[in-house]
Amino acid sequence: MTTNKLEGAGGIGLVIIGDEILSGKRADKHLPKLIELLQARGLQLAYADYVGDSPDRITTTLKRAFASADIVFSCGGIGATPDDHTRQCAARALGAELQLHPEAEVLIRERMQEVAREQGLSYEPDRADNIHRLNMGVFPAGATLIPNPYNKIPGFSCQSPGGGAVHFVPGFPVMAWPMMAWVLDTYYSHLFRVSSWVEKSVIVFGAMEAALTPLMEQIEKTHAAVKVFSLPSVDHPGYGRHIELGVKGEPAEVELAYPLLLEGLKSFGAKLGPELVRQ
């Protein structure tokens, strides 16, 4: 899979697919894990979409992802049961044909043979259920594989002519998480910014966000390479009602912008609490 078109990627996104998440039968664990995986590599998640098992909605969501310049992870719905629509929707979104990936077929057959041996049975390649399992390797034409260290059943990656790349992994965390890490380390290491991203913030008491907005806008105007953030809280166990106000970005830029933030806050007469640093 080529990644040259992703040098200027617009962002990193996440799509979670499955009625069980939206109904509350299962809690999504992929969002916090992907955030963790990205932070360890100096990257950030730009957005997350949750979609039920509706083929039309899945297709629309994937079309939007492929039309972007984003790196997107899609979790769930790549199995071979009637409620798994992701593979078909990916093909529809790309306008591509579905086909059995030859390397995926080899891996799936190897897995079926292993399961048969574990159960003390002979492997019957032409048995109806074994033939059906090969559907888990039917991907849009041109897809590349994402190895699955748990049971060999691969995920897949697709890239549109416009540059958007979507990486499809199972919904099971034990499979999805190492597969997402593999994608990041294999295709996107050139984007990693380890030790080159920092946040500096301060706890502000007795101020309103609206009153602080002009200061935030001025700092971003003066230092376009940083982002100013404001996180209000009304019931923090340690600080009570407060705002965490800070800047984040490249360390050198943050070192220039953060003192201006503090000076601006002092002009408001706001009471300042602890200062925080996150890398």
N, C-alpha and C positions, 0 to 999 in steps of 0.2 A: 504493500500500500504506500503510495507517495504522500508526502506531507509538505511539499514545497509550497503549496497554495495556502498553507495554514500559518505561515510566518506572521501574518498580520491578523490572526484569528480575532473575531469580534468578541469572543468570550467562551466560557465553558458552561455548558448546560447539562441538565439532568432531566430525563423523562421517566416517570414511574408509571407502569401500566398494570392495571388489575382492579376489578371490582372489589376484591377483598380489602384493599387499602381504603377505598372511598366509603365502604360500608362499615368500617371499623372492626372487621373480623381479625385483621392483622394490622399491626402498627408498622409504619415504614421505618426501616433502619438504614436505608441506603443514603438518605440525605446527610445525616451527620457523619457517616463513614466516608463519603466522597469528600466532604469538607475537610475531614481529617487527612485523607490521602493527598489532597491538593495543598493544604497548608504545609505538610511535610516537605513539599517540593517548591514552596514559595509561590503557589498559585492560589487563585480564588474562584469560587463558583459564582457565576453571574445570574443564574436563574434556575428554577425547577418547575416542571409541569407535572401534574397528576392527571391521569386519563384512565377512565374505566375501560371495560372490554367491549368498546364500541368500535367496529372497524372503521366507520366514517370518521370518528373523532381521532382515532390513532393515525389514520392516513393524513388527516389535515395537520396534526401536530408534527408528523415526520416530514411532510412537505415543507413546512415552515423551517424545520431544522436543516433540511438539505438545501434550502434556498439561502440560508445564512452563510456566513463565513465562520461559523462556530464549530467547536469541538463538543459533541453531545454524547452522553452516555444514556442508553435506554435499558431499563431493567424490567424484565418480566415478559411473559407471553410468547416465548420462543420455543415452547414445547410442541407436542403433536396431538394435543387433545382438542376437542371442539371449541373450547373457550380461549385457545391460543391463536391470536390473529396477527401477531407482530410481524412475522416473516412475510406473510402475504401483503400486509399493509406497507411494509418497507418497499416491496417490489412495485406496488401500485404507486407509491409516492415518487419513485424514481422512474416510472415508466419502463421497468425492466422485466424480463422473463424470470420465472422461478426455475431453478434447476438443481439437481442433486450435485453438491460439490464433491468431487472425487476424493479429496483428502478427508473430508468429513465422513464420507462413506466408510473409508478404511478405519477411521477412529471409532465410529459407531459399531462397526462389525467386531472390532477388537474388544470393545466393551461388552457386547452381547456374548462373545465367547468366554470372557472372564466370568461373567455372571453365571453362565451355564456350568462352568467348571466349579465355581463356588457352591452351586446347588447340587452337584453330582449328576448333572444331566448332560446329554449330548447336544451340541449346537446344531440347530436346524435352520440354516440360512433362508430357506424358502417358506418357513412357517409364516402364516398371515401376520401374527403380531410382530415378528421380527422384521418383516417387510415394512410394516407400518412405522416401526421405530426409525427407519431410514428417513422419514419425513423431517426428523430433527436436523438433518443435514441439507435440507432443501432451502437454498438461499437465493436472493436476487443475483442474477448473472454479474460476474465481476467481483463478488464479495471475497474478502480475505478472512482467514480464520483467526479467532482468538482462542488460544489453548485453555482448556479447563483442567486444572491440576487435580480436581476432586474425582471426576469420573470419566474424563476424556471427551465428553460430549461438548463440542466446541460452540462458542459464540461466533459472531461474525461482524465485520466492519464493512461499511459502504461509504463511498465518497461520490458526491454529485459533481457534474461538470462545473457547477458554480463554486465549488470549494468546500461546501459543508460536509463534515464527516460525522457519521453516527456509528457508535460502537454498541452492539447489541449483546447483552449478557443475560443470564437467567435471573429469575427473581429470588433464588435462594442465596442468602448472604454468604454461606460457606463457599459457594462457587463464584458469585458475582464479585466479591471484594478482591480476591487475588487476581481475577481477570481484569478488573479496572486498573489495578496497580500495574499489571503487565502492559496494558495499552499505554499508560502514561510513560512508563520507563522505556518502552520500545520505540514509540513514535514521537514523543514530545519532550524528550530530555533537553532539547535545545531551547525550550521555553522556561525551564526551571530557573527560579530566582532564589535559590537557597542562600540565606544570610544576606540578601540584598533587598529585603522588605521589612519595614518596621512600622509599628504604631506607637505613638506617644499621646497620652491623654491625661486629663485631670478631672477629678470629681468636683463639680460645681454645685454649690448650695445656694438657694434663694434667688434663682434666675429663671426666666422663662425663655423657651426656645425662640419664640418670635422676636424677642429683644436681642437675641444673640445672632440671628440670621444675617444681618448686615456684616457683622464681623466675619462670619464663616464665608460669605460671598466674597469679601475683600481679600481674604487669604487665598482662596482658590483663584481669584483673578490675578493676584500678585505672583503666586507660585502654582502655575498650571500643572506641574508634575505631581502634586499631592492631592489627596482627597480629604476633605474635612468631614468628620462624622459626629453625629449627636445621638446619644442613646439615653433617653429619659427613663426614669424609674420612679414609681410612686410608693413602693413598699419593699425596698431592698432591706434584707435582714441586718446589714451592717451600717449602711449609709442613710437609710430611710429615703425620703423624697429628694431626688437629685438628678443632675444631668452629667453623664460622662461625655466630655467634649474633647476631641482630639484630631490629629492629622495622621495620615498613613501614606506610605510610598517609599521611594528609594531613600536610604539612610541620609545621604548628603542633603537631599531636598527637605526631608523632615527636620533635620538639624537647623535649617534656615527658617522654616515656617513655624515650628512649634514655639520659639520664643515670642514671635509676633502674636500668637494666640494667647499666650500668658499675659503679655502686655495689654492686649485688648480687653481681656477679662478684668484686669485690675482697674481699668478705666470705668468699668461698670460698677465697681465696688462690690463685686460678687465675692462670697466667701469660698475660698478654694480648699479642697481636701487633698487626699493622696494623689500623687502622680503615678501613672501606670505605663509600663513599656512592654510591648509584645513583639516578638520576632518570629 
